[in-house]
Amino acid sequence: MSPTARSHSGGSVHVIRRQICSAAILILLLSPTVFAQTAFPAFWKKFSSAVIAGDKTTVAEMTKFPLSMPYSVKAVKNKEDFLRRYNEIFNGEANAAQCFATGKPRKESAGHYEIYCPFKGTPNDWENAPIRFIFELTKSGWKFAGLDNVNE
């Protein structure tokens, strides 16, 4: 093979390697966004099913601590505190199990979803659904991150 042919074929190998590296970098850069978009529905299915079933342990494992609570309510510090306060969180002002069975979370940003639930006393009043459950994308995946009453 002539020196010109050898350098030409070697050059095309370098071009292909650079294209493969560029493609790999692009895939890695886009992966968190793609993961975030596809992972929330799977998270929501598991989380809402656990709440509906009353599976406190699974729900606790899917929760970020400290868990943010409504104005003037102390944050939930850890898993033990969460398990003790489970009914306050999911059956306090709203019936989360009932809400999660039919309600749909909405995307607020790439790493943030929320679902609004009506008061327990008016379970069909979706126009006035002030109890907000907040979900965030963390380093370890999607987590339940907070509860809020937007009327307070």
N, C-alpha and C positions, 0 to 999 in steps of 0.2 A: 504494500500500500504506500502511495507517495506521501511525503510529509504534509502536503496540502490537504489530501483526503483525510489523513489521520486527524489533523487539527480541526477540519470541518466537522467530522463526526463527533469528536470530543466536545466541540462547541455546542452542538445540538443537544448533547447529553446534559451539559450545564444549563441550557435553556429549559429543558424538561424538568430538571431538578428544581430550578428556581420556580417554575410554574406550580410544581407539586407543593413546594414549601409555602408559596403564596396562598394556594388553595387551602392547605392545612391551617395556616394562620387565620384565614378568613372564617373557616368552619369553627375554630376555637373561639374567635371573637363573637360569633353569632350564637354559639351554643347556649350561653346563659339566657339570652332572650328567648330563644326557641324553647329551652327547657322550662323557663318561667311560664310561657304561654300554654304549654302542653301539660305541665305538672299540676297546675291548679285544679283542673277538673278531676284528676285522680285523687288529689288531696281532699277536695270538697266531698267527693263521693264517700271516701273512708271516714272523714271527720263527721259529716252529717249523719251517716249511718250509725256511727258510734254514739252520737248525742241522742238520736232517736231510740236506740237500743238501751240507753242508760249505761253504756260501757265507759265508766269514769276513768279507768286506767288508760285505755287507749286515747281518750280525749286529753288526759293529762300529758301523755307522751307527745301529743301534737300541739302543745301549748308552749308559748314563749314566756319565760319568767324574768322579771316580775311582770305579771299580767296587769295591764292598765285597766282601771275601773272608772265608773262615772265620777263626776265632781263630788267631792267631800266623802268618797268611799275609799277606804284604804286599799292600795294595790295588793294583789295576791302574790305573796313572796316566793313561794316554791310549790312543789308537787303536793306536799303534805297539807299546806294551807289551801291549795286548790281542791283537794279531795274533801276537806272539811267544809268548804264553802261552795261546793258544786251546785247544790240546789239554789243558792242565792244567785249564782251566775246564770244558770240555764233555766230556772223556773221561778225567778224573782218577779220582775216587772213584765217579762214576756215568757211565753211558753216556747222555748227554743226548739224543742222536738217537733212541735206542731208547725212552727214557722219554717224550719229547715226541710220539712217533708214537702212543702209546696213552693216556698220562696226560692228565689235565685240570687246568688251573689252577683254584684256588678264590679267590673274592673274599674278602679279609680286611677291606677297607673301601672307600670310594668311590674312593680313589686308590691302591689296593694289592692286587695279586694275588700268589699264590705257587703253585708246583708242587713237590711232593715226589717225589723219585726214589729208587729202591732202589740199593744198592751194585752195582757192575759184576759182582761175583762172585755175586750173588744177584738177578738181574734180575727175577724173578717174585715177590719177597718185598715186596709192596706194603704189608703190615702193618708192616714195618720199612723205611720209606723216609725216611732221615734227611737226604738231600741236598736242600737247599731253594734253589730259584731264585726270586729276588724281582723283582717288576716294579712300577714306580711311575709315576704320572701326573705328568709334569713340565710346565713352561710350553710346551715344544715337543712335547708328546704323550707317549704311553706309551714307557717305556724299560726295558731290562733293567738293574737297579740293584744286584744283589748275589747272592752265592752263599754258602751257609752249610751247615755240617754240624751239625745240632741236637744230635748226640751229644757234641760237644766243648764 
